[in-house]
Amino acid sequence: ILLPTGDSALGRGVGGTGLQTNLPVSYKIFPKLVTHWNAGATMVPHARNDAGDRASAVGYNLGASAIWLVRPRFNVMLESIFNSLQQVTAPDKTEWSNSSYISPGVRWAYNFKNGLQIVPGVAMPIGVGASSGQKGVFIYLSFEHPFRALSKK
């Protein structure tokens, strides 16, 4: 579920609640080189632009990454993403907008005895194609809990 936490009047977000789904696939090429692939679709029934106009918007995304497992708790990454999303241009009217990024980055892990793993990371998205000239910083923090079968007592 996508929640409208950005301010569409400032061009931050699509201005409406939506749904997004992704299909992930991972493949280990070598013991220390793993790839991840994603394909997804987005639907926002009541998207809004900065003028307050509304329309139904859809989109799709494709992503791929190569992860080099330098150490058991330290990885170097190269990720790429392509997004194509309809933007509201007038009441009940949309136009397609594309964005593409290449993002080099690193992540590392802290492992705890109870199985919890905390993974911070940082990447530098660089725009290519229609997004050429755009740059940014992407910081994330993931809490990975182990899945365990519940035992009957």
Residue pairs with C-beta under 8 A, 6 or more apart in sequence:
1 17
1 18
1 19
1 20
2 14
2 17
2 18
2 19
2 20
2 42
2 44
3 17
4 13
4 14
4 15
4 16
4 17
5 13
6 12
6 13
6 14
6 15
7 13
8 14
8 15
8 48
8 49
8 50
9 50
9 52
10 50
11 50
14 44
14 47
14 48
14 57
14 85
14 88
15 46
15 47
15 48
15 49
15 54
15 88
16 44
16 45
16 46
16 47
16 48
16 54
17 44
17 45
17 46
18 42
18 43
18 44
18 45
18 47
18 57
19 42
19 43
19 44
20 40
20 41
20 42
20 43
21 40
21 41
22 38
22 39
22 40
22 61
23 38
23 39
23 40
24 36
24 37
24 38
25 36
25 37
25 38
26 34
26 35
26 36
26 37
27 34
27 35
27 37
28 34
28 35
29 35
31 69
32 68
32 69
32 70
33 66
33 67
33 68
33 69
34 66
34 67
34 69
35 64
35 65
35 66
35 67
36 63
36 64
36 65
36 67
37 63
37 64
38 61
38 62
38 63
38 64
39 60
39 61
39 62
39 63
40 60
40 61
40 62
41 58
41 59
41 60
41 61
42 57
42 58
42 59
42 60
42 61
42 85
43 56
43 57
43 58
44 56
44 57
44 58
45 56
46 54
46 56
47 54
47 55
47 56
47 57
47 86
47 87
47 88
47 94
48 54
48 88
49 87
49 88
49 89
53 88
53 89
53 90
53 91
53 93
54 88
54 91
54 92
55 86
55 88
55 89
55 90
55 91
55 92
55 93
55 94
56 92
56 94
57 85
57 86
57 87
57 88
57 94
58 85
58 86
59 83
59 84
59 85
59 86
60 83
60 84
61 81
61 82
61 83
61 84
62 81
62 82
63 79
63 80
63 81
63 82
64 79
64 80
65 77
65 78
65 79
65 80
66 77
66 78
67 75
67 76
67 77
68 75
68 76
68 77
69 75
70 76
73 108
73 109
73 110
73 111
74 106
74 107
74 108
74 109
75 106
75 107
75 108
76 104
76 105
76 106
77 103
77 104
77 105
77 106
77 107
77 121
77 123
78 102
78 103
78 104
78 105
79 102
79 103
79 104
79 105
79 123
80 100
80 101
80 102
80 103
81 100
81 101
81 103
82 98
82 99
82 100
83 98
83 99
83 100
84 96
84 97
84 98
85 96
85 97
86 94
86 95
86 96
86 97
87 94
87 95
87 96
87 97
88 94
89 95
97 130
98 129
98 130
98 131
99 127
99 130
99 131
100 127
100 128
100 129
100 130
100 131
101 125
101 126
101 127
101 128
101 131
101 134
102 125
102 126
102 128
103 123
103 124
103 125
103 126
103 138
104 123
104 124
104 126
105 121
105 122
105 123
105 124
105 138
106 121
106 122
106 123
107 119
107 120
107 121
107 122
107 140
108 119
108 120
108 121
109 117
109 118
109 119
110 117
110 118
110 119
111 117
112 118
115 145
115 146
115 148
116 143
116 144
116 145
116 146
117 143
117 144
118 141
118 142
118 143
118 144
119 141
119 142
119 143
119 144
120 139
120 140
120 141
120 142
121 139
121 140
121 141
121 142
122 137
122 138
122 139
122 140
123 137
123 138
124 135
124 136
124 137
124 138
125 134
125 135
125 136
125 137
125 138
126 134
126 135
127 133
127 134
127 135
